[in-house]
Amino acid sequence: MGMSGSGSSAMASNPMVGGAAMYPTKDIVDNAVNSKDHTTLVAAVKAAGLVDTLKSPGPFTVFAPTNAAFAALPAGTVDTLLKPENKPTLTKVLTYHVVPGKMDGAALMSAINAGGGKATLKTASGGTLTATMSGGNVMVTDAKGGTAMVTIANVYQSNGVIHVVNKVLLPG
């Protein structure tokens, strides 16, 4: 799904994510808990103790991996990350998916264009993500060279915007 149709009318609707309407009046956490496609992400956010952060005013831009994205990681990775002793690593992985500020599709595309075809995004974990365009899609590349595609863009929240991605992004 491209971002070309991301005009102002998209803000008025409540996009469907994981079978649930996403309401721009709710915060990131209150919307995510209703998405059947993001149960792993929600469990990880809770295990990392990031619920209060993602309920704060922000604003935040969140690249939200689906359950399928987490399932594509090597076997046992998610279970290992969810263990209490691995909370620092889990927190780093999750905050690597968060960019401070509100960057909707138009802002991302402007940054990509201004950067001559790529935009470097500073994440909440202190790492960087690189956004590029491929066809009509925004692609996000992590520090290890893995690339995720934005599959649902511009899911507006009261404290930011979510872009659903099809891969888990990994910090260096």
C-alpha positions as CSV (number, residue, x, y, z in Angstrom):
1,M,0.0,0.0,0.0
2,G,1.6,3.2,-1.1
3,M,1.5,6.6,0.5
4,S,0.3,8.5,-2.6
5,G,-3.3,8.5,-1.4
6,S,-2.4,10.0,2.0
7,G,-4.3,13.3,1.6
8,S,-6.0,15.1,4.4
9,S,-9.1,12.9,4.0
10,A,-7.2,10.0,5.4
11,M,-7.0,11.8,8.7
12,A,-10.7,11.9,9.0
13,S,-11.2,8.2,8.8
14,N,-10.3,5.5,11.3
15,P,-8.0,3.1,9.4
16,M,-8.4,-0.6,10.1
17,V,-5.3,-2.3,11.6
18,G,-5.5,-5.9,12.6
19,G,-9.3,-6.0,12.3
20,A,-9.8,-3.0,14.6
21,A,-10.5,0.7,13.9
22,M,-7.6,3.0,14.9
23,Y,-8.9,6.2,16.4
24,P,-6.9,9.4,16.2
25,T,-8.3,10.4,19.6
26,K,-6.6,7.4,21.3
27,D,-2.9,7.1,22.2
28,I,-0.5,4.6,20.6
29,V,-1.0,2.0,23.3
30,D,-4.8,2.3,23.5
31,N,-5.0,1.7,19.8
32,A,-2.4,-1.0,19.5
33,V,-4.0,-3.3,22.1
34,N,-7.0,-3.6,19.8
35,S,-5.0,-4.8,16.7
36,K,-5.0,-8.6,16.3
37,D,-1.8,-8.1,14.2
38,H,0.1,-6.5,17.0
39,T,-0.3,-8.8,20.0
40,T,3.4,-9.6,20.1
41,L,4.4,-5.9,19.9
42,V,2.0,-5.1,22.7
43,A,3.3,-7.9,24.9
44,A,6.9,-6.7,24.2
45,V,6.0,-3.1,25.0
46,K,4.5,-4.3,28.3
47,A,7.5,-6.5,29.1
48,A,9.9,-3.7,28.4
49,G,8.0,-1.3,30.6
50,L,7.4,1.2,27.8
51,V,3.6,1.5,28.2
52,D,3.8,4.8,30.1
53,T,6.3,6.2,27.6
54,L,4.1,5.4,24.6
55,K,1.0,6.8,26.5
56,S,2.8,10.1,27.1
57,P,2.1,13.2,25.0
58,G,5.0,12.5,22.6
59,P,4.6,13.0,19.7
60,F,6.1,9.8,18.4
61,T,6.4,8.1,15.0
62,V,6.3,4.3,15.6
63,F,7.2,1.8,13.0
64,A,5.0,-1.1,14.3
65,P,6.0,-4.6,13.3
66,T,3.2,-7.1,12.8
67,N,3.0,-10.5,14.6
68,A,4.2,-12.1,11.3
69,A,7.3,-9.8,11.4
70,F,8.2,-11.0,14.9
71,A,7.4,-14.6,13.8
72,A,10.0,-14.3,11.0
73,L,12.8,-13.7,13.5
74,P,15.0,-16.8,14.2
75,A,13.2,-19.4,16.3
76,G,13.2,-18.5,20.0
77,T,14.2,-14.9,19.5
78,V,10.9,-13.4,20.8
79,D,10.7,-15.8,23.8
80,T,14.3,-14.9,24.7
81,L,13.7,-11.2,24.4
82,L,10.6,-11.3,26.6
83,K,12.5,-12.8,29.5
84,P,13.0,-10.4,32.4
85,E,16.8,-10.6,32.3
86,N,16.7,-9.4,28.6
87,K,14.6,-6.3,29.3
88,P,17.5,-3.9,28.3
89,T,17.9,-5.6,24.9
90,L,14.2,-5.7,24.4
91,T,13.9,-2.0,25.3
92,K,16.7,-1.2,22.8
93,V,15.0,-3.1,20.0
94,L,11.6,-1.5,20.7
95,T,12.8,2.1,21.1
96,Y,14.7,1.5,17.8
97,H,11.2,1.5,16.1
98,V,10.3,4.9,17.6
99,V,11.3,8.2,16.1
100,P,10.7,11.3,18.3
101,G,8.3,13.7,16.6
102,K,5.4,13.1,14.2
103,M,6.5,12.1,10.8
104,D,3.5,11.1,8.7
105,G,3.9,9.9,5.1
106,A,4.1,13.3,3.6
107,A,6.9,14.4,6.1
108,L,8.8,11.1,5.4
109,M,8.6,11.6,1.7
110,S,9.7,15.2,2.0
111,A,12.7,14.1,4.1
112,I,13.5,11.4,1.5
113,N,13.3,13.9,-1.3
114,A,15.4,16.5,0.6
115,G,18.0,13.9,1.3
116,G,18.4,13.0,-2.4
117,G,16.5,9.8,-2.2
118,K,17.1,8.8,1.4
119,A,16.3,10.2,4.9
120,T,18.2,9.3,8.0
121,L,15.9,9.1,11.0
122,K,17.3,9.3,14.6
123,T,15.5,6.7,16.8
124,A,14.6,7.0,20.5
125,S,17.3,4.3,21.2
126,G,19.9,6.6,19.7
127,G,20.3,4.5,16.5
128,T,19.5,5.5,13.0
129,L,17.0,4.2,10.4
130,T,17.2,5.0,6.7
131,A,14.0,5.7,4.8
132,T,13.9,5.4,1.0
133,M,11.2,5.0,-1.7
134,S,10.8,1.8,-3.7
135,G,8.0,2.1,-6.3
136,G,5.2,3.8,-4.3
137,N,6.3,2.3,-1.0
138,V,8.4,3.7,1.9
139,M,11.1,1.3,2.8
140,V,12.9,1.5,6.2
141,T,16.4,0.0,6.5
142,D,18.0,-0.8,9.9
143,A,21.6,-0.7,11.1
144,K,22.1,-4.4,10.1
145,G,20.9,-3.8,6.5
146,G,17.5,-5.4,7.0
147,T,14.7,-3.6,5.2
148,A,11.0,-3.3,6.2
149,M,8.2,-2.0,4.0
150,V,5.5,0.3,5.3
151,T,2.4,-1.7,4.7
152,I,-0.1,0.7,6.4
153,A,0.9,4.3,6.6
154,N,-0.4,7.3,8.5
155,V,-2.3,5.6,11.3
156,Y,-2.8,8.8,13.3
157,Q,-2.8,8.7,17.1
158,S,-3.5,11.4,19.7
159,N,0.3,11.3,20.5
160,G,1.8,10.6,17.1
161,V,1.5,8.4,14.1
162,I,2.0,4.7,13.5
163,H,3.3,3.1,10.2
164,V,2.8,-0.6,10.2
165,V,5.9,-2.5,8.9
166,N,6.4,-6.1,7.7
167,K,9.8,-6.7,9.4
168,V,11.3,-6.2,12.8
169,L,14.1,-3.5,12.6
170,L,17.3,-4.4,14.4
171,P,19.8,-1.9,15.9
172,G,23.5,-2.4,15.1
